[in-house]
Structures are given as structure tokens and as C-alpha cells.
Amino acid sequence: MDDMDKQKLTITVDECAKLLGISRGLCFQMVHEGKIPHLRFNKRIVIPKWAIENLLQEPPPVNLTPAAK
């Protein structure tokens, strides 16, 4: 990671997907559902780095649905 990457305040959806270990498609879906906060500049979508940090610090949701047999 070079100095420019360290100074960036936002990341792309592709970069976000790689950081979270999820597919690009799932990351776009989560952005469109509002699960990942983002900024839109015309057609370009960027995600603030603080949003990913906050997302990872939130407690995971409790799954109250019984597991399928």
C-alpha cells in the first residue's frame, strides 16, 4: 500500500468487497440495500473508510431463525 492509498478517505466497491472477503455482486447489493453507507458521484459509488470500520465494530445480528434440518 503506497502513501496515496493511506491518504484516501474512500474506497471503491471492488476494494470494499476484497476487504470484507465477499463478492463484488454482494457488496453492490449491500450498498443498494443501504447496509453499507456510500456516496454517489454521478454513476461512481465510493464508500467512506469510516463506514467499513463502523460496520465491522457493530455487534452481529442475532439469528432467531432455527437452523434448517
PyMOL commands that set and color helices and strands:
alter all, ss='L'
color gray80, all
select helices_A, chain A and resi 3-7+13-20+24-32+49-57
alter helices_A, ss='H'
color red, helices_A
select strands_A, chain A and resi 10-12+39-41+44-48
alter strands_A, ss='S'
color yellow, strands_A
deselect
rebuild
show_as cartoon
